[in-house]
Structure formats: structure tokens, C-alpha cells
Amino acid sequence: MADFEYDKSRAMKQTDFTPCARCGKGVMHTGLPLFYRVTIERMGSDGQAVQRQHGLEMMLGGHAKIANVMGPNDDMGLPIGPANKGLLCETCASDYDFSFGELFESLSKKTGDAEEAA
């Protein structure tokens, strides 16, 4: 049992484990009992909302915080497609030659495969 408090709703059962999204090996293949659970979302900006907010900031002398309080609080970042989730082993997560785009594509293929199987 861990010596720290953790959110039990985020704990994982054996059936929740999948191979590493990058190398395809088990997430504890190095013997180290640490791994990462990641969620990656691709986002896009709403150009009109950004332009409106920037205009308000300029009218208020460049004070972004004041414009944020006075503005319409529009959604400026919008998700493009579903969030992709997966696990990463410690080796892949600590690799400096790492691309989030590559990981996103790998996770989206696995998510698509799981949806097709269901």
C-alpha cells in the first residue's frame, strides 16, 4: 500500500492495463514499477473569439486580465476530435527523441481499433 493518499477513482485494475502506446511492450518491462497514463487532445483556436478578445484587450490598454473579466468568456480553444488515452512505459516517457504528434497518432489508431472491436 502506498504511503501517500491517492484518488481511488483514478486507480487502475488489471483489465485497464494496455501495452505502451509507443514501444508496444508492457509498461513495466524494465522492472521499474512506474509508468505514465496520458491523455492527449488536439485543439484548434476559434479565430473570431481570439480576435474579439484581442480587440477588447487593445481597447483596455493591453490589460489582458481586465479584458478577461469584462469579456464574454468565449471558448477560444476547441477540441478537434476525441481525446486519445494510453499508457507509456518509463523508458519511452523519458526518451528525449519524442514526438507528441507521433504519440497522438499512435493513440488514435489504438482508440479507433478499440471502437471498431466494440
C-alpha positions in Angstrom: 0.0 0.0 0.0 1.3 3.5 -0.8 2.4 5.8 2.0 0.5 8.7 0.4 -3.2 9.4 -0.2 -4.4 8.8 -3.8 -7.6 9.3 -5.6 -9.1 5.8 -5.7 -11.4 6.7 -8.6 -8.3 7.1 -10.8 -6.7 3.7 -9.7 -6.3 1.0 -12.4 -7.4 -2.6 -12.3 -5.5 -5.3 -14.2 -8.0 -5.1 -17.1 -7.2 -1.4 -17.5 -3.6 -2.1 -18.5 -2.6 -1.9 -22.1 0.9 -2.1 -23.7 3.0 1.0 -24.0 1.5 3.3 -26.7 4.9 3.9 -28.1 7.0 0.7 -28.0 4.2 -1.8 -27.6 5.9 -3.6 -24.7 4.3 -4.0 -21.2 4.5 -0.7 -19.3 6.7 -2.3 -16.6 9.0 -4.2 -18.9 12.1 -2.6 -17.4 11.3 -3.9 -13.9 10.6 -0.3 -12.7 7.0 -0.2 -11.3 6.4 3.3 -12.7 4.6 4.3 -15.9 2.5 7.2 -17.3 -1.2 7.3 -18.1 -1.6 10.1 -20.7 -4.4 11.9 -22.4 -3.7 14.0 -25.5 -6.2 16.2 -27.2 -5.7 18.1 -30.4 -7.0 21.6 -30.1 -7.7 24.4 -32.5 -8.4 28.1 -31.8 -11.6 29.9 -32.7 -10.2 32.8 -34.7 -13.2 35.1 -34.3 -13.2 34.6 -30.5 -9.5 35.3 -30.3 -9.8 38.4 -32.5 -12.7 39.7 -30.3 -10.8 39.1 -27.1 -7.6 40.7 -28.5 -9.6 43.7 -29.6 -11.0 44.2 -26.1 -7.5 43.9 -24.7 -6.3 46.6 -27.0 -9.2 48.9 -26.1 -8.3 48.4 -22.4 -4.7 49.4 -23.0 -3.3 45.8 -23.3 -4.6 44.7 -19.9 -5.4 41.0 -20.6 -6.7 40.3 -17.1 -9.2 43.1 -17.1 -10.3 42.1 -20.6 -10.8 38.6 -19.4 -13.1 39.7 -16.6 -15.0 42.1 -18.8 -15.2 40.0 -21.9 -17.8 37.4 -23.0 -15.6 34.5 -21.8 -15.9 32.7 -25.2 -14.5 29.3 -25.8 -11.2 30.1 -27.6 -9.7 26.6 -27.8 -11.9 23.9 -29.3 -11.2 20.2 -29.4 -10.7 18.6 -32.8 -11.8 15.0 -32.5 -11.8 12.8 -29.4 -9.2 12.8 -26.7 -6.7 9.9 -27.1 -5.7 8.0 -24.0 -3.0 5.4 -23.3 -0.1 4.3 -21.2 3.6 4.9 -21.6 6.5 2.9 -20.1 9.1 4.8 -18.2 11.7 4.3 -20.9 9.5 5.8 -23.7 8.3 8.6 -21.4 11.9 9.7 -20.6 13.1 9.5 -24.2 14.2 12.9 -25.4 13.6 12.0 -29.1 9.9 12.0 -28.5 7.1 13.5 -30.6 3.6 14.2 -29.3 2.3 14.1 -32.8 3.6 10.6 -33.2 2.1 9.6 -29.9 -1.2 11.2 -30.7 -1.4 9.2 -34.0 -0.4 6.0 -32.2 -3.1 6.5 -29.6 -5.8 7.5 -32.1 -5.1 4.3 -34.1 -5.5 2.2 -30.8 -8.6 4.2 -29.9 -10.1 3.6 -33.4 -9.2 -0.1 -33.2 -10.9 -0.4 -29.8 -14.0 1.4 -31.1 -14.2 -0.9 -34.1 -14.0 -4.0 -32.0 -16.8 -2.9 -29.7 
